[in-house]
C-alpha cells in the first residue's frame, strides 16, 4: 500500500500563504503542533484552519478549547469575519469548551482521560469531522494532577487521532528552552510550526516558521504574517525568481520634456524607476505627474506614502497644477499612507503585497522608499526592496520609487544598495549658486533605451513641472537667476547688434538720399544754364534776323538794286 | 426521606460516578466508593453510575475529562474527585467528610 504512495497526503489549510510554504497544507490525518508565546496568533491560526476547512474544503471540524469559552471564542474571531454560530448551526463546526478548575478537583488514585476521548470522539462523530483543534492542550497540566498520567494519555490521544485519520492542530505555549512548556513536540513530531511575536525597534512583527515537516519539503524561512479582517495572511516573499518578462511598451512620465529625454517615449512598462534627490527637489511632484498621467490613461495607481497623508499630497500637488482628487474619487488612484514606524519592515512588505494583490494596480508608487532605513537595518531594507521590486516586475507593474538622499554625501551613494534593481534612475539635484537654490534633473541611467545625457533645469510652475535647458557657456552651467541674467545679457547683446545694423542701414539710406538730392540740384542748375544759353542763342538769332531785315529795308529805301533781283531786270 | 436527619448532616447525598465501560479502574472506584459511603454516610446517600460509552454527550455537558470521576452533586457546592478512589483519605477530603466523621 505504501509503495503506491509517493507523496505525503496534505490537507489545504486555506490560509493565505501557509499552503505555499508547506507545499500543500498540513499532513492529512496527522497532528500538527503550532506553538508560540502569548498573543502570537495560535488560536486564530487554528480557528482559521477549521473555518476554511469547513467553508472551502467541506471538511467539518471540532474545536476543543481549554482556555476560552465557546462564547468568548465566537466573539473573538468575529472580528476576523468568521461567523462561527452559523457554522455550528450548519453542523460544520463543533465548539467544546473544556472547563478544568484545579481547586475543584481532588485526585484519589489512578485515572485516565477516557472522558476526554469520549467527548472528542462524540463531537467528531456527530458532525463527521475531519479536522480537530486542541487549544491549548497543555492547560490539562495546570488543571489536573499527575503529569505522568497526563503525558501517557496525551501520547495515546495523538495516536488515537492519527488512527481516526483526523488532521489536527495542537497548540502549545512556548516554554523555556523548549518549543512548548510540556515538551509536546516529543509527541507531535510530524509537523511543527512556530509562531513568534517579536519587537524590534519598538515595532512588533508576527512571524511564522515551519520548524519541522516530516516527509515533506517546506519553506524553512521565517515568514511575517498579518492578522486582519480577512484572517491570517502569510506571504512567502523570499521565493521570487528572475523570470519576469520584459515589456517593450512605454509609459509616459507625464512630463513631455522628460519623455523626450527618455528617447521620446517615457519609461518602460514594468520597469522600476528611482528618483533620488535631496529634500525639496521635487521628487513627489514627479511622482504626482506620473500618477496623473497614468490615471488619464485609465490605469490604476497605488500610492504608498510614508511621509505625508493622502490629503496633504493632494493639496501639495494641486499647488503645481496636478489635481489627483478626481482620480481618487474614480478609484483609479488609491493612497496608502502609513508611518514607517507603524509596523516592522516585513509587515510593511506584507501589507503592500496584500494591497497590491487586492487593488491590482498598473503602477505602484512608493514615496519615499528609504524612510525605512534607520541606523542598523540597512541590509534588511535592501532585502525588502529587492523583494518588492521583484514582486512588481513579475506582475508587470511599473514601480516608481523616490529616495531621499541626505545632503553632504555623494548623491548616488545611499542608493547604491538598490541601484542594481533600478532600470531608470533620475537624479534631482539642488544647485546652489548666486544666493539661491535651483533644481536640476539628469538621467543617471535608463536601461534599454537611448536617453539624453544633458542636465535640465527643473521648474515647478503652477501648471506643472517644466524642464528647460540649462545655460552651458564659458562660465559653466548656470541655472535659475544666473541663467536668467545670462539670458538677459545675451538678449541685450543681440539687441545692441541689431540696433547697430539698423543704424548702419539708416546711414546708408541717408547717404543715398543726400546723393540723390545733390544729383537733383546739379540737374536743376544744369537745366537753368541750359535754358539761359538757349535763350541767349535765340536772342542772337533774333538780332541777326532783325539786322538782315533792317539791311534789306535800308537797301530798299536807297533803291539799290537788288543784287538778287538785278539779274532779272534788264 | 421523611425520617428526620441527624442535626450534623441533615442532607441527602447524591453522588455520581462517571465511568467508561467496565474497566478495572471503574470497578475498583465503585467498590471503594461503596465502602466509604457505607462507613460515613450510611443510609443517606445515593450513587448514580453513568457510563459515558452509553451517554457520550454527558461528558461534555457535565465537563468530564478524567475517568473515573466522582461528582458530589448534593450537598452543594459541587465537588469533583478523580481517580479510582483508592486513597480513602483524599476521598474524604474531597467529599468534605473528614472533620465531621
Interface residues (C-beta under 8 A of the other chain):
Chain A: X96 X98 X99 X100 X104 X105 X106 X107 X108 X109 X110 X111 X112 X113 X114 X115 X116 X118 X119 X121 X122 X123 X140 X144
Chain B: X18 X20 X23 X25 X28 X29 X32 X52 X53 X56 X57 X59 X60 X63 X64 X65 X66 X67 X68 X69 X70 X78 X79 X80 X81 X82 X83 X84 X85 X86 X87 X90 X91 X93 X94
